[in-house]
Amino acid sequence: MHILVLVSRGQGVFIPALMKRTHHCSQLRKSDAGSAATLVGWVDSVRDHGGILFVDLRDREGLTQIVLDPANATLEAQFGSIKPESVIEVTGNVQVRIEAAVNPNLATGGIEVHASELMIHNVSKTPPFPMDDTADKTSEDLRMTYRYLDLRRTSNLNLLRLRHKTSQAIRNYMDEETFIEVETPMLFKSTPEGAREFLVPSRMNPGAFYALPQSPQQYKQMLMVAGVERYYQLARCFRDEDLRADRQPEFTQLDIELSFIDREDMYSLIEGLMKRIWKDTLGKGIETPFLRMSYYDAMNRFGVDKPDMRFDMELQDCADIFASSEFKVFKGTLDSGGSIKAFNAKGLADLTQGELRGLEDSAKSLGAKGLAFIKSVGDEWKSPILKFFSDQEKAAIKEQLQVEDGDIVFFAATEWERACTILGRVRLEAAQLLVKREKLTISPTDYKFLWVIEFPLMLFDEEQGRYVSSHHPFTAPVVEDIPLLDSDPKKVRGQHYDLVLNGVELGGGSIRIHQPELQKKVFEDVLKIPADVVESRFGYMLKAFEYGAPPHGGIAFGLDRICTILGQRTSIRDVIAFPKNQKGQEMMTQSPGIATEKQLRDLHVKAVLPKKES
Ligand code: ASP
């Protein structure tokens, strides 16, 4: 039987331990010398010094050096099984190491345990990749196939611990702020206007499907109507999208909704939350209140709605410079109502042909025809388009963009939003090239939070020929803009806010519509969702709003993204215990799997596979 006891961790912190061991592997100190100890863990490494084995024994807390003397025949008989990653249990005497063997970098570096008893619990095969950080260079699919070994690596275990601490900080803060944690269904129904969903056939309702929730949005709003007032949940969400470094088909959101608040209340609640997370996980203070920027400014100055505020290189508007330009491309753009945007990538004039082509390709992937630039090299300007510019224009460029020797200025001339987006991407990539050259420092521990606000409520979708919500259809318009819903929907601002950190959207939310007439109007008149579809999908919601719906608002954060930043990683897969690969597969258990004919029959479903390409 395992009995839980509390043992000291040496820093006045008590942790529970199992009786099988007397200490964990990062616990013994010189003051323990002379006492007996039993440790269990994994063989981190074995060194043979003239027949005596020195084992670094590892558990999740750290390492302890074990000395195994072959003079003890029962020990020696087991030496052959002491392979790296085998699980062993050692009982022995704690001894102070000789001066020359002291390891000041290890918490237990002053002692070693001289074993008198040894038990081999499990002999390990040789792992398919190294168990230290060099494993990061091996194939991710291989590591994911053996994820139990990958996770056993200290740096990965620490990421799981960091995630736990983050959730813990969130739960403590939300509880202190009187929020109630409520679970909402995983088996939901299809919602329009969002990402593609995962469907689950219903055996008991032939032909009907549940959808896994993209977020608990509708349920949390119903909880407000139910009078919960302050709700939160660490909710698993599902979106069947193509995967990228910051996307997984299932991910975790910190989902929040409150009644009787306005945007300012939300900002201060969330700033307090972020402060708490950073303090409890990293022991760091962060500055509040956070900066705020309108969506328009974010796009206009940084070319993206989630600007990385750790460096400048802001986009400039050059319409004035080229108002009567000879350069047809620029002049034509301005005449047709477009914009000319530019930014100075300071010190990047030495970029290689390959790097320039890379930036051009990125610009083209966003609809640019090319990427115009001017380089300043040894006080001489070089550019294929220089011949079109007058001296006056050159002087104006030099002044507005503060061009100095070694700089390169990039231009985009097209409609405003596209020009911003193109240069926004080039700006980020140019910054990385500057970081590579050590001309720019972008520190992962420089935390620049930013609220992006004043988004338009609607965007016009050319393809569908109708307005779509820029956030979701439940976001309330800014009150004074409501009359514009009929006359000029594009001008209506939404009460929507995003929290951005270092170029990553941590989360977003809004104050919601809580009046049935306004919600119906947005669905039917603005978004042009047919009345019968509104009724079948949202009828219950409109009905609920007729029974005393409080004004309310909320927000949701990507927990995986927060942990990725806290852990100074670049992929959210690193902070998820069992993530999926680019093809949506979880390699260890080989999911998804093929369903049997019987399973499909029971579910009233037929699998129609795509034809194999010959
Ligand atoms: N449900 C929204 C989302 O997942 C967040 C919110 O509005 O609270 O993006």
Boltz pocket constraint, residues with backbone or C-beta under 6 A from the ligand:
constraints:
  - pocket:
      binder: B
      contacts: [[A, 214], [A, 215], [A, 216], [A, 217], [A, 256], [A, 508], [A, 509], [A, 510], [A, 554], [A, 555], [A, 556]]
      max_distance: 6.0
